[in-house]
């Protein structure tokens, strides 16, 4: 089926989206605190009028009023399918009346929930919710889908998967960033790579920033993305003026600033909160129709991502070590634990390999008596929560791989797809739809292909199958199938020929299972490292090996240096300035080792030595903290000392790492939950002690009309860990209920959260009602749209995030 929007996008023409919808609805009569969804159903004429104004201003694409259109956000009584269908119909009618080609984008906003393990929502549950919304949008005539204002890779992936299950409608994904990362720690580069792998039609960024604050993010997206890029900034940052939220950036300066994104190469331009039809009219007037070409995807290179890590394989990238140790073959203890559903050894192997320098971790659970479909996603989830290092899913079982892809928040490597009958037909579409790069393994039939020509024939047959299944070549790498040189003297030479052919003719990156070459020989590391160096010279992109081998690490570091993949020898000098023969000494910055140039994972000494109580909190080892607490108590350690002298400083260190952008929201949550687990064990002992005093009480709520509570819940967790008694009133809470609870519970602080510009003004209602009740209680406010100036304007104190909330709360209690 031909989609006109896709044709317009592929033509290279500049396309203009509309601007803010929520703020326009406010300006056209949306009462404070009323649901924009319910208002639009009751007053379709108002919504249709706004669409018409944007079309008249030059918008090529108008967006449906379905940002909160899943059942998680819709007001009670509204049917998800019917609501989305109706909103799309209203927009489609407006587009049809425009008198020129115009498109309707079905808006898909975030649900306000986290997928496991950060939250309690399952991937399939979220996909199904999005599918209902998308079915309604398609029934109403939407021309494309736009998953916008996304803050987490995992949820945005679920929206794309849902869209693919419902059809082939064009889809774009737009993420919001602050200070260079999303809420859960993804950079623009990680975002761009993940959704390029998924094959969406365009990517972009919107909301939370004006053109000036968004400039760096747009520049980075344009440099990283082979897909068209969209930019939709706010009309500056929100301010409170006479009780109303105001965006001060007027149409002309907005257009001049946002128009520069078009000159840089952004193909799709529009506005977000606070922008009006006049902003779009001016933006179109100052923006030319010519656009520089998108960044070109490099041939011979694939990109793997986790939620906060990115690794390239092939092309100009350094050779990467893929850690092989999480594989039960020949490992009795690991096999026994996996059969019992335990992960102690597997997680230890993950820790050790990341510390040793693995750029990727291969995860294999194929042991006797193991249900791979259940166990692979569970282990993948555990390792992904522990490390930013991207993973390789090692299983021939397509159902297990699919289950693991649902549990993984990024683009992992699938290891592997063979030439066996039916294997490509099962695995290829799964990798295509989930955007998972994969390894082609040239095995077909019972006979091993010993010559390069035999392997190349299988590889080319697999590529032909991929083409028929619409599986893109950009996702493929090749395992060159290393055979042992002890039984075939030409085994190494045949492998090198395959590497060169894939690199020079097929333009596909290659990997090798390194240890196979030396099987049955003495001094195996000598043989392995020599073969690795020869493979690097032929163009090998990655090796599946034990990163704990000093000799292998030395060969990788030296090879990358000599092949010009370590500019200015920076990583080699950092890793080997103190090297002595046989020492195997490396540094955290070694290319291919993760760390600075690899996964982005932080490797601390705590991962190399026995775990302490502090380490468990800092590293978020929730499963291990109870044993450590019990060991301390058994040794007679004072519970108050454990909390005050050890646990509190440890969670404080987590906060410092978060502020330094060394940690992101997933690590913060894991550490906070680990701390909470320790507190639950110690709480009865603390309460029995006469030293236990009354805790300061904080009443927390998301204000009336706002149903977002992720940020508030994280603040609750952090405050509880720092000795506050948190009273959580939930979301969509009227000011009168907040004041009543504050009086009833004797609150020392009131904390308020809002994520939308339409609801942030409700914070002032609470401040005013507290004053009217004669309650001199400090109010702490925060949320994506809240600024320090806004907080000051309503007589409250600003908190930037969960870590900052702890600092602010402590200062309010001490008066400092």
FILUM-96365 format. One line per 4 residues: number of its first residue (from 1); their letters; for each residue x, y, z of C-alpha. Coordinates in steps of 0.1 Angstrom, whole numbers, always signed. Example, Ala and Ser with C-alpha at 12.3 -4.5 7.8 and 13.67 -1.06 7.14 Angstrom:
2
1	AS	+123:-45:+78 | +137:-11:+71
end
This chain:
816
1	XXXX	+0:+0:+0 | +12:+35:-9 | +11:+61:+18 | +11:+97:+6
5	XXXX	+29:+110:+37 | +57:+86:+31 | +60:+98:-4 | +61:+134:+7
9	XXXX	+88:+125:+32 | +109:+106:+7 | +107:+135:-18 | +130:+155:+4
13	XXXX	+106:+184:+8 | +104:+204:+41 | +73:+196:+60 | +57:+218:+87
17	XXXX	+38:+204:+117 | +14:+224:+138 | +21:+239:+172 | +8:+236:+208
21	XXXX	-26:+220:+212 | -31:+220:+250 | -22:+257:+253 | -45:+266:+224
25	XXXX	-74:+247:+240 | -68:+267:+271 | -69:+299:+251 | -102:+288:+235
29	XXXX	-120:+280:+267 | -107:+248:+283 | -116:+254:+320 | -88:+250:+346
33	XXXX	-86:+214:+358 | -109:+199:+331 | -96:+171:+309 | -86:+182:+274
37	XXXX	-100:+150:+261 | -135:+154:+276 | -135:+191:+266 | -127:+182:+230
41	XXXX	-155:+156:+228 | -180:+181:+242 | -167:+210:+220 | -155:+194:+187
45	XXXX	-161:+228:+171 | -134:+243:+192 | -109:+216:+183 | -118:+217:+146
49	XXXX	-113:+254:+147 | -78:+251:+161 | -69:+225:+134 | -82:+248:+108
53	XXXX	-62:+278:+121 | -30:+257:+120 | -37:+246:+84 | -44:+282:+74
57	XXXX	-11:+291:+89 | +8:+267:+66 | +9:+235:+86 | +13:+204:+63
61	XXXX	+6:+181:+93 | -19:+186:+121 | -18:+164:+152 | -48:+147:+168
65	XXXX	-58:+156:+204 | -49:+121:+216 | -16:+127:+235 | -34:+111:+266
69	XXXX	-53:+86:+245 | -45:+53:+262 | -68:+38:+288 | -41:+46:+314
73	XXXX	-48:+84:+310 | -83:+88:+296 | -109:+100:+321 | -133:+73:+334
77	XXXX	-161:+66:+310 | -143:+74:+278 | -138:+44:+255 | -102:+43:+242
81	XXXX	-110:+32:+206 | -140:+55:+202 | -122:+85:+216 | -91:+81:+193
85	XXXX	-113:+74:+163 | -134:+106:+169 | -103:+128:+174 | -88:+115:+142
89	XXXX	-121:+121:+123 | -122:+157:+135 | -87:+163:+124 | -92:+145:+91
93	XXXX	-123:+166:+83 | -103:+198:+89 | -75:+186:+67 | -100:+177:+39
97	XXXX	-114:+212:+40 | -80:+229:+38 | -81:+230:+0 | -45:+216:-3
101	XXXX	-27:+183:+6 | -25:+180:+44 | -18:+151:+67 | -31:+140:+101
105	XXXX	-7:+126:+126 | -21:+104:+153 | -5:+115:+185 | +7:+88:+209
109	XXXX	+19:+102:+242 | +37:+84:+271 | +14:+65:+295 | +31:+79:+326
113	XXXX	+42:+44:+336 | +74:+25:+336 | +80:-10:+321 | +95:-36:+343
117	XXXX	+119:-36:+361 | +117:+2:+366 | +79:-1:+371 | +52:-28:+372
121	XXXX	+40:-27:+336 | +47:-56:+312 | +58:-50:+276 | +29:-70:+261
125	XXXX	+4:-52:+283 | +17:-18:+271 | +18:-29:+235 | -19:-40:+237
129	XXXX	-28:-6:+252 | -11:+12:+223 | -27:-12:+198 | -62:-2:+209
133	XXXX	-53:+35:+206 | -37:+30:+172 | -67:+10:+159 | -89:+40:+168
137	XXXX	-66:+65:+151 | -64:+43:+119 | -102:+40:+119 | -105:+77:+121
141	XXXX	-83:+82:+91 | -49:+91:+105 | -22:+94:+78 | +7:+87:+101
145	XXXX	+15:+80:+138 | +36:+102:+160 | +49:+88:+193 | +58:+121:+209
149	XXXX	+73:+135:+241 | +87:+101:+249 | +111:+98:+277 | +121:+61:+278
153	XXXX	+134:+39:+250 | +115:+9:+262 | +81:+26:+260 | +88:+42:+227
157	XXXX	+98:+8:+213 | +65:-6:+225 | +46:+20:+206 | +65:+12:+174
161	XXXX	+59:-26:+179 | +22:-19:+184 | +20:+2:+152 | +37:-26:+132
165	XXXX	+13:-52:+146 | -16:-30:+134 | -3:-23:+99 | +23:-3:+80
169	XXXX	+12:+33:+87 | +42:+57:+86 | +55:+64:+122 | +78:+89:+137
173	XXXX	+92:+89:+173 | +100:+121:+191 | +118:+121:+225 | +123:+149:+250
177	XXXX	+157:+156:+264 | +171:+177:+293 | +208:+185:+296 | +216:+160:+269
181	XXXX	+197:+129:+281 | +162:+116:+284 | +146:+110:+318 | +159:+74:+318
185	XXXX	+194:+82:+306 | +194:+79:+268 | +214:+103:+247 | +203:+117:+213
189	XXXX	+228:+93:+197 | +213:+62:+215 | +178:+73:+206 | +188:+79:+169
193	XXXX	+205:+45:+166 | +177:+25:+183 | +150:+38:+161 | +171:+38:+129
197	XXXX	+174:+1:+137 | +137:-2:+141 | +132:+14:+107 | +108:+42:+117
201	XXXX	+101:+69:+91 | +115:+98:+111 | +128:+108:+145 | +127:+141:+164
205	XXXX	+127:+160:+196 | +99:+181:+212 | +88:+199:+243 | +106:+208:+276
209	XXXX	+127:+234:+259 | +127:+265:+237 | +147:+267:+205 | +179:+279:+224
213	XXXX	+178:+251:+249 | +170:+225:+222 | +198:+235:+198 | +224:+211:+210
217	XXXX	+200:+181:+209 | +189:+189:+174 | +226:+193:+162 | +234:+159:+177
221	XXXX	+204:+142:+162 | +212:+156:+128 | +248:+143:+131 | +237:+108:+142
225	XXXX	+205:+101:+123 | +202:+85:+89 | +165:+93:+92 | +148:+126:+86
229	XXXX	+148:+147:+118 | +119:+167:+133 | +123:+196:+158 | +93:+210:+178
233	XXXX	+105:+234:+205 | +83:+253:+230 | +78:+290:+228 | +105:+294:+254
237	XXXX	+101:+283:+290 | +69:+287:+309 | +63:+316:+334 | +34:+324:+356
241	XXXX	+18:+358:+350 | -14:+368:+368 | -22:+332:+377 | -18:+319:+341
245	XXXX	+10:+300:+324 | +27:+322:+298 | +53:+314:+271 | +70:+347:+263
249	XXXX	+88:+338:+230 | +67:+355:+204 | +62:+343:+168 | +90:+362:+150
253	XXXX	+119:+355:+174 | +107:+319:+177 | +107:+315:+139 | +142:+330:+136
257	XXXX	+156:+306:+162 | +137:+275:+152 | +142:+282:+115 | +179:+276:+120
261	XXXX	+171:+239:+126 | +158:+238:+90 | +190:+254:+77 | +210:+227:+96
265	XXXX	+190:+199:+79 | +159:+193:+100 | +133:+182:+75 | +102:+185:+98
269	XXXX	+96:+216:+118 | +68:+227:+141 | +61:+239:+176 | +51:+225:+210
273	XXXX	+38:+241:+242 | +30:+278:+239 | +33:+280:+201 | +3:+292:+181
277	XXXX	-7:+293:+144 | +11:+326:+142 | +43:+309:+153 | +40:+283:+126
281	XXXX	+31:+310:+100 | +63:+329:+108 | +83:+297:+110 | +73:+287:+75
285	XXXX	+79:+322:+61 | +116:+323:+73 | +124:+286:+65 | +135:+277:+30
289	XXXX	+124:+245:+13 | +160:+233:+7 | +174:+208:+32 | +209:+193:+35
293	XXXX	+209:+155:+31 | +204:+133:+62 | +235:+117:+78 | +243:+86:+58
297	XXXX	+243:+53:+76 | +278:+38:+74 | +280:+6:+54 | +297:-23:+71
301	XXXX	+287:-11:+106 | +259:-20:+130 | +250:-2:+162 | +239:-18:+195
305	XXXX	+223:+1:+223 | +210:-3:+258 | +190:+23:+276 | +221:+43:+283
309	XXXX	+249:+27:+263 | +259:+25:+227 | +285:+4:+208 | +293:+3:+171
313	XXXX	+306:-28:+155 | +325:-26:+122 | +334:+3:+99 | +358:+27:+115
317	XXXX	+350:+15:+150 | +376:-3:+172 | +374:-40:+174 | +350:-50:+202
321	XXXX	+352:-79:+226 | +320:-97:+231 | +321:-114:+265 | +315:-151:+261
325	XXXX	+313:-164:+297 | +276:-164:+303 | +272:-197:+285 | +265:-229:+304
329	XXXX	+284:-252:+280 | +311:-269:+300 | +301:-249:+332 | +284:-273:+357
333	XXXX	+277:-247:+384 | +262:-222:+359 | +241:-250:+343 | +228:-262:+377
337	XXXX	+219:-226:+387 | +201:-218:+355 | +181:-251:+357 | +171:-240:+392
341	XXXX	+162:-205:+380 | +191:-188:+399 | +214:-162:+384 | +242:-158:+410
345	XXXX	+270:-171:+388 | +256:-155:+356 | +255:-121:+372 | +289:-125:+387
349	XXXX	+302:-134:+352 | +285:-102:+339 | +301:-81:+365 | +336:-96:+359
353	XXXX	+334:-92:+321 | +322:-56:+322 | +350:-48:+347 | +375:-66:+324
357	XXXX	+365:-46:+293 | +337:-64:+274 | +319:-41:+250 | +290:-65:+247
361	XXXX	+278:-94:+268 | +267:-126:+252 | +238:-142:+271 | +231:-179:+267
365	XXXX	+209:-200:+290 | +208:-231:+268 | +213:-257:+296 | +194:-290:+301
369	XXXX	+161:-286:+319 | +160:-249:+312 | +129:-232:+297 | +147:-206:+276
373	XXXX	+115:-188:+268 | +110:-180:+304 | +146:-178:+316 | +164:-158:+288
377	XXXX	+142:-126:+292 | +145:-128:+330 | +183:-130:+329 | +185:-103:+301
381	XXXX	+163:-80:+323 | +185:-86:+353 | +218:-79:+335 | +203:-49:+316
385	XXXX	+192:-34:+350 | +228:-40:+363 | +249:-27:+334 | +247:-3:+306
389	XXXX	+267:-26:+284 | +246:-38:+254 | +238:-75:+252 | +239:-103:+227
393	XXXX	+210:-127:+229 | +224:-161:+222 | +198:-187:+214 | +184:-206:+183
397	XXXX	+150:-205:+199 | +130:-178:+181 | +103:-176:+209 | +130:-171:+236
401	XXXX	+147:-144:+215 | +114:-126:+209 | +106:-128:+247 | +140:-114:+255
405	XXXX	+136:-85:+229 | +104:-75:+247 | +123:-74:+280 | +153:-54:+266
409	XXXX	+152:-15:+265 | +173:-10:+233 | +188:-27:+203 | +207:-59:+213
413	XXXX	+226:-82:+190 | +209:-115:+182 | +233:-144:+180 | +225:-159:+155
417	XXXX	+205:-168:+123 | +217:-199:+105 | +210:-213:+70 | +190:-242:+85
421	XXXX	+155:-246:+69 | +130:-222:+84 | +154:-204:+107 | +156:-171:+88
425	XXXX	+118:-172:+83 | +113:-173:+120 | +141:-151:+133 | +144:-125:+105
429	XXXX	+110:-108:+109 | +114:-107:+147 | +148:-89:+144 | +133:-66:+117
433	XXXX	+103:-56:+138 | +122:-51:+170 | +151:-33:+153 | +176:-59:+166
437	XXXX	+209:-63:+146 | +218:-100:+142 | +246:-123:+132 | +244:-145:+102
441	XXXX	+260:-179:+108 | +269:-198:+76 | +257:-232:+87 | +234:-254:+66
445	XXXX	+229:-291:+68 | +251:-316:+87 | +284:-308:+70 | +305:-280:+83
449	XXXX	+315:-256:+54 | +353:-258:+56 | +361:-235:+27 | +355:-198:+24
453	XXXX	+336:-204:-9 | +311:-227:+9 | +305:-202:+37 | +301:-173:+13
457	XXXX	+275:-193:-6 | +254:-198:+26 | +258:-161:+35 | +246:-149:+1
461	XXXX	+217:-173:+2 | +207:-159:+36 | +209:-123:+22 | +185:-133:-5
465	XXXX	+161:-147:+20 | +164:-115:+40 | +154:-94:+9 | +123:-115:+4
469	XXXX	+113:-110:+40 | +120:-73:+39 | +147:-77:+66 | +172:-49:+60
473	XXXX	+209:-56:+54 | +218:-27:+77 | +210:-50:+106 | +233:-79:+96
477	XXXX	+267:-90:+107 | +285:-123:+98 | +301:-149:+120 | +330:-162:+99
481	XXXX	+327:-196:+115 | +361:-203:+131 | +371:-239:+128 | +401:-255:+146
485	XXXX	+435:-253:+130 | +446:-285:+147 | +423:-305:+124 | +426:-283:+93
489	XXXX	+458:-264:+87 | +440:-240:+64 | +412:-231:+88 | +426:-197:+98
493	XXXX	+433:-187:+61 | +397:-197:+51 | +383:-175:+79 | +405:-146:+68
497	XXXX	+392:-149:+33 | +356:-148:+46 | +364:-117:+66 | +379:-99:+36
501	XXXX	+350:-108:+13 | +324:-97:+38 | +343:-65:+45 | +352:-55:+9
505	XXXX	+324:-70:-12 | +293:-75:+10 | +301:-45:+32 | +290:-64:+63
509	XXXX	+308:-64:+97 | +322:-97:+109 | +327:-114:+142 | +346:-146:+152
513	XXXX	+343:-171:+180 | +380:-168:+189 | +388:-198:+210 | +377:-223:+184
517	XXXX	+408:-217:+164 | +431:-232:+190 | +410:-261:+203 | +432:-291:+211
521	XXXX	+465:-272:+211 | +488:-261:+239 | +495:-224:+246 | +460:-215:+233
525	XXXX	+462:-178:+242 | +492:-174:+220 | +473:-189:+190 | +442:-170:+198
529	XXXX	+459:-136:+201 | +479:-142:+169 | +448:-151:+149 | +430:-122:+164
533	XXXX	+457:-98:+151 | +455:-113:+117 | +417:-110:+117 | +418:-74:+127
537	XXXX	+441:-67:+98 | +416:-83:+74 | +388:-62:+88 | +373:-83:+117
541	XXXX	+349:-61:+137 | +344:-82:+169 | +355:-113:+187 | +336:-135:+210
545	XXXX	+361:-142:+237 | +369:-141:+274 | +377:-104:+282 | +396:-115:+313
549	XXXX	+424:-127:+291 | +452:-101:+294 | +468:-113:+262 | +436:-109:+242
553	XXXX	+432:-74:+256 | +467:-65:+247 | +462:-77:+211 | +430:-57:+208
557	XXXX	+446:-25:+222 | +476:-29:+200 | +456:-38:+169 | +433:-8:+173
561	XXXX	+463:+15:+177 | +481:+2:+146 | +449:+2:+124 | +443:+39:+132
565	XXXX	+412:+32:+154 | +427:+48:+184 | +433:+85:+174 | +464:+100:+190
569	XXXX	+469:+67:+208 | +448:+81:+236 | +433:+48:+248 | +465:+28:+244
573	XXXX	+485:+53:+265 | +458:+54:+291 | +456:+17:+294 | +492:+7:+290
577	XXXX	+514:+35:+302 | +524:+13:+332 | +526:-20:+312 | +552:-46:+317
581	XXXX	+555:-78:+296 | +529:-103:+307 | +511:-79:+330 | +479:-77:+309
585	XXXX	+473:-42:+324 | +446:-22:+307 | +427:+9:+314 | +390:+18:+315
589	XXXX	+393:+39:+284 | +405:+11:+261 | +385:+10:+228 | +363:-20:+228
593	XXXX	+364:-22:+265 | +332:-4:+273 | +338:+24:+297 | +344:+57:+279
597	XXXX	+344:+44:+244 | +321:+14:+247 | +290:+8:+267 | +291:+37:+290
601	XXXX	+289:+14:+320 | +307:+26:+351 | +331:+0:+364 | +340:+5:+401
605	XXXX	+363:-13:+423 | +333:-26:+442 | +326:-49:+412 | +360:-65:+415
609	XXXX	+361:-71:+453 | +338:-85:+480 | +306:-65:+481 | +302:-41:+510
613	XXXX	+270:-27:+524 | +278:+6:+508 | +286:-10:+475 | +253:-28:+474
617	XXXX	+234:+5:+477 | +256:+23:+452 | +254:-5:+427 | +217:-12:+433
621	XXXX	+222:-48:+444 | +187:-53:+459 | +189:-91:+459 | +222:-90:+480
625	XXXX	+215:-62:+505 | +195:-83:+531 | +223:-108:+535 | +248:-80:+541
629	XXXX	+225:-62:+566 | +220:-95:+585 | +257:-102:+585 | +263:-68:+601
633	XXXX	+236:-73:+627 | +250:-107:+636 | +284:-91:+642 | +267:-67:+667
637	XXXX	+267:-36:+645 | +243:-9:+659 | +213:-5:+636 | +214:+33:+640
641	XXXX	+250:+33:+630 | +242:+12:+599 | +217:+38:+588 | +234:+70:+597
645	XXXX	+270:+61:+591 | +268:+38:+562 | +234:+36:+543 | +227:+73:+543
649	XXXX	+262:+82:+530 | +259:+55:+504 | +226:+68:+490 | +241:+103:+492
653	XXXX	+269:+91:+469 | +242:+78:+445 | +227:+113:+445 | +261:+129:+437
657	XXXX	+266:+105:+408 | +231:+113:+395 | +238:+150:+397 | +271:+145:+379
661	XXXX	+252:+126:+351 | +272:+95:+359 | +240:+78:+370 | +205:+82:+355
665	XXXX	+170:+74:+366 | +173:+36:+363 | +203:+35:+386 | +187:+60:+410
669	XXXX	+156:+38:+413 | +176:+6:+418 | +197:+21:+445 | +167:+37:+462
673	XXXX	+149:+4:+462 | +179:-14:+475 | +181:+12:+503 | +144:+7:+510
677	XXXX	+149:-31:+513 | +176:-25:+539 | +154:+0:+558 | +125:-25:+559
681	XXXX	+148:-50:+577 | +161:-24:+601 | +129:-5:+608 | +116:-27:+636
685	XXXX	+149:-25:+654 | +150:+13:+650 | +115:+17:+663 | +122:-3:+695
689	XXXX	+151:+19:+703 | +146:+50:+725 | +167:+70:+702 | +141:+68:+675
693	XXXX	+125:+103:+672 | +96:+115:+652 | +103:+119:+615 | +95:+151:+595
697	XXXX	+63:+146:+576 | +60:+155:+539 | +26:+154:+522 | +31:+147:+485
701	XXXX	+6:+150:+456 | +3:+154:+419 | -21:+184:+415 | -57:+184:+403
705	XXXX	-61:+176:+366 | -27:+159:+362 | -24:+122:+363 | +14:+119:+359
709	XXXX	+31:+105:+390 | +64:+90:+380 | +85:+119:+392 | +65:+122:+424
713	XXXX	+69:+85:+432 | +106:+87:+428 | +108:+117:+451 | +87:+98:+476
717	XXXX	+112:+69:+475 | +142:+92:+479 | +127:+112:+508 | +117:+80:+526
721	XXXX	+153:+68:+523 | +165:+100:+539 | +144:+98:+570 | +112:+116:+560
725	XXXX	+77:+103:+567 | +61:+106:+533 | +23:+108:+530 | +15:+101:+493
729	XXXX	-20:+114:+483 | -16:+102:+447 | -24:+120:+415 | -52:+144:+404
733	XXXX	-56:+157:+439 | -76:+189:+446 | -60:+217:+466 | -86:+214:+493
737	XXXX	-77:+177:+498 | -40:+185:+500 | -46:+212:+526 | -68:+189:+547
741	XXXX	-42:+161:+547 | -14:+186:+556 | -35:+198:+586 | -45:+163:+597
745	XXXX	-10:+148:+595 | +8:+178:+609 | +29:+182:+577 | +62:+199:+579
749	XXXX	+64:+202:+541 | +40:+200:+512 | +53:+186:+479 | +35:+192:+446
753	XXXX	+42:+177:+412 | +28:+187:+377 | +40:+176:+343 | +17:+197:+321
757	XXXX	+15:+234:+315 | -23:+231:+318 | -21:+219:+354 | +9:+236:+368
761	XXXX	-12:+266:+378 | -31:+244:+402 | +0:+245:+424 | -8:+281:+432
765	XXXX	-42:+271:+444 | -26:+249:+471 | -2:+277:+482 | -31:+301:+484
769	XXXX	-54:+278:+504 | -26:+269:+529 | -22:+306:+535 | -59:+312:+538
773	XXXX	-60:+284:+564 | -33:+301:+584 | -9:+272:+578 | +27:+284:+575
777	XXXX	+40:+253:+557 | +67:+255:+530 | +56:+241:+496 | +81:+223:+474
781	XXXX	+72:+221:+437 | +87:+203:+407 | +79:+187:+374 | +90:+188:+338
785	XXXX	+74:+222:+330 | +81:+238:+364 | +109:+264:+366 | +126:+282:+395
789	XXXX	+109:+314:+384 | +75:+298:+384 | +81:+284:+419 | +92:+318:+432
793	XXXX	+62:+335:+415 | +37:+314:+435 | +55:+315:+468 | +70:+280:+467
797	XXXX	+104:+264:+466 | +117:+247:+434 | +131:+212:+433 | +147:+200:+401
801	XXXX	+146:+163:+406 | +144:+136:+432 | +180:+141:+445 | +175:+179:+446
805	XXXX	+142:+173:+465 | +161:+156:+493 | +185:+186:+496 | +157:+211:+495
809	XXXX	+136:+192:+521 | +166:+190:+545 | +173:+227:+540 | +136:+236:+547
813	XXXX	+138:+215:+580 | +170:+230:+592 | +163:+266:+580 | +196:+268:+563
end
